[in-house]
Amino acid sequence: MNLFKIMEQRSILLISMGICLLSSCGDDESLAPAIVKDITPPTITGTNVQGGPIPVNTPIVLVFNEKVNLTSAQRGITVRSSIDAELIKGVITLEQKGHEVKFTPIGKMTTGAYVLTVLGIEDIEGNILMTPFSIFFSAVEIDTTQTPADVIPPTVISTVPAAGQSVKTTGSLVVRFDEEIDISSAQAGIVVFGVEAVVKVSGAVAIFQPINPIKAGRYTLTIIGIRDLTGNIMESSHVVPFEVIAPVVEKVEPPPTVVPTGGRGRSIFWEAGKFIKKKGNSIKVYKTGFKAKGNPDENVKDFVISQASDGSFVGQDNGVAADGSWLKYEFSVPVGGDWYLWGKVIAPSVADNSVHWGIDIADGEAKNADDNNCNIWDFFEKEELRKNYSTNWIWFRLNSRSGNPFPGQELDQYGPNPTPVELAAGKHTFHLIDREDGTFIDAFFATTDKRFDVNKAGLRAKLAVETEMRLPAVWGDLKSLK
């Protein structure tokens, strides 16, 4: 057999063995996965320096079809001046997970022609881009860190009120623009004829705040000549017709506070404004005609207190925070024993219906707390009593929320056997202490007749007055009327 024949037979044997392996010959049923090695060098698919000049401080970006090696990019990418071949220094980094190479010039290039050369870039498998790649481009002196000049004038996007709507006499007008505006132009260009106001600006919002309440009627808000921060002026004026409506004030006409008459036993009376000592500022003295603030959360509108004993009363208007303020009174009882105390109060809602109190306690013990010295005096606090809330004056029996130290709780005090305060004959003190704002007190009344309902009592015009030291007006002993 010649040599050629022997080689041919061996080749056939090797081929057969290979076919057997590929056909799962033998006991091994699995196939080894074929591994295809990347042998293709990377190519450039795009760049940002084609199609026109670039600003001198713009980074140059090359996009490759696959991930490239950073070291090869730092070694193989250069930028030179086309005029004098001067090398431009820069920092080369990889972006987009290695598919982009960014060349950031160190400092600014100057206006002129440049050439970008790429050579020897490797992909991550080591395949090398052997063919040189050159891009000629130009750079110009344009600072891209500055935003383009604003040439668009500001426009009004909304107003409060909108055209045809109404505002209160003390309401402010709000104008919102599509960009920040110049303060001085807003102060001069946002006007309502016949209304003096202050215009405040915060960014793109201007607020027109009347100095005095605006009279009811029809008005026009004019917005003209407003500039943005770069000096662009509104192209045309903007006018908003609106109406000012006077608020509806609920006028309260309570009966005058006069000493109640009727019943059996002894009685005394004193006005809430006739205290002998005061601490703090939350409890104040108000004159009749006072416009009390309502409580919108409890559907209580503003109201006027037009009548009170001696033309004044005390209380804590809504919005006045409690600061531990108290008023101290002195009163005298002609006989010792059980006394039933009442207070004439305006308590319009569950959020405006209580004070603290204490009898015969030291000034230092008078606190806005429910403790062993002071009680919470509630006015229609219990759920079944809340239907009786009113902005009129109503008499309430003295009570205690916790029953300590005074055991007369609110519902007990409305029953047939109210709890009295046991007082010795002679002088005593009463401390009225702040708790909830929106509560007012006009007068106090005490009687030895537990069945006497002050709210159903008649009124007595002429009163006997007993003057005592340090107490401007303490009503004397009222004879029991049969």
Residue, then its C-alpha position, 0 to 999 in steps of 0.5 A: m500500500n502506498l503512502f497516499k493510500i495510508m493517509e487517506q484511510r487514516s483521514i477517513l477513520l478520523i472523520s468517522m470518529g468525529i461523526c460518532l462524537l457529534s452523534s452522541c456515540g457511546d454512553d455520553e448523551s450531552l454535547a459540549p457547547a460550541i464556543v465562538k470566539d470574537i475575532t472581529p476588531p471594533t468599528i466606529t459607528g458615530t461621533n459628535v464632531q461631524g456636520g459642523p463646527i463645535p464649541v471649543n469646550t465641547p467634549i468629543v465623543l466616539v461611539f463604537n459597536e462594542k465595548v472597548n479597552l480604556t487603556s488602548a483608547q487613552r493610547g490610540i486617540t489624539v487630537r491635534s491642530s490642523i494648522d501647526a499639529e500641536l497636540i491638544k491635551g485631554v482626558i479620555t474616559l469610557e461612557q455607556k458601559g464601554h461603548e463610548v469614548k469621551f475626549t474632554p479637552i483640558g482647558k479651552m481649545t482656540t478657534g480653528a481646524y483640528v484632526l481627530t486620529v484613532l488607531g490601535i483601539e482594542d475591544i475587550e477580547g483584544n481585537i485591534l482596530m488596525t486601520p487609522f481613522s481620522i476626522f477633520f473638524s473645526a471649533v469656534e469660541i462659543d461658551t455653552t455653559q451660558t444659557p441662551a438669551d431669554v427673548i420670550p416675554p412673560t404671560v399671565i397663566s392664572t388669576v385669583p379671582a378669575a374673570g367674573q368671580s368675587v372676593k371678600t372686602t379684605g381679600s387679596l388678589v393673586v396673579r401667577f405668571d409663566e416665569e419669574i418677574d421683576i418686582s418693581s414692574a409688578q408693583a407699578g403694573i398690577v393695579v385696581f383703580g381706586v384701591e390702594a394696595v401693596v404688591k408682593v412678589s415671590g418668583a412667578v407669583a404676585i399678590f395684590q394686598p389692599i391696605n384697607p378693606i375694598k368697598a363692595g362693588r365691581y372692579t377691574l384688575t389691570i396687569i400691564g408692562i410686567r417684565d421678566l428677569t431679563g427685561n422682556i415686557m408683556e406683549s399686551s395688557h391683561v384685564v380681569p373684571f371682578e366683584v367685591i361682596a361685603p361679608v354677611v355678618e350675623k348680628v347678635e342681639p342678646p338681652p341686656t345683662v341684668v340681675p335675675t330676680g325670682g326664686r327663694g333664698r339669697s342671691i349675689f351678682w357680679e360683672a365679669g369685667k369687675f375683677i381685682k387682679k389679672k395675670g397674662n394676656s389671653i383673657k381680655v376685656y371687650k366692649t359691646g359692638f365687638k366682632a368676634k371671630g367665628n370657627p369655620d371648622e365648626n360652621v360658626k360665622d363671625f358675629v357681633i356681641s352688641q350687648a353686655s353688662d355695663g357694656s363690657f365682657v371678658g373672654q378669649d377670642n378665636g385665634v388667641a392662644a392660651d398663656g395661663s391668663w387668669l382673672k381674680y374676683e372677690f365676692s361676699v356671701p351674706v350667709g354660709g351654706d350651700w350656694y349654686l353658682w352660674g355664669k353668663v356665657i357665649a360658647p358657640s361650638v364644641a371647640d369654643n366652650s370651656v374655661h378653668w376655674g377655682i374658688d378660694i385658691a392662692d394665685g399660684e395655684a390658679k393654672n389652666a389645668d384640671d387638678n386638685n385646685c382647678n376644674i374645667w367648666d364646660f358649656f354644653e360639652k356633653e353630646e346630648l347638650r350640643k344642640n343648644y350651642s348659640t352665639n347668644w348669652i346663656w346662663f350655665r351652672l358651675n360644673s366640673r369635668s372630672g368631678n375633682p375637687f368639685p364633684g358637680q359634673e355637667l349633666d348632674q348640674y342640669g338635673p333636679n339635684p345640682t351640686p352646690v358649693e359650700l361657702a362660709a359667710g363673708k368674703h371669697t375669691f373666684h379665679l377664672i382661668d383660660r382654656e379654649d379660645g372663642t369663649f366669652i363671659d359676661a357675668f356671675f350669679a350665685t343663689t341659695d335656691k337650687r331650684f332656681d333656673v336663671n335662664k327662666a328668671g325675670l329681669r330687674a332694672k334697679l339693683a341694690v349695690e353693696t360696695e366693698m373694699r377692692l371690689p368695684a361692684v359687688w351686688g348686695d344681698l337680694k331679698s328673696l321674692k315670693 
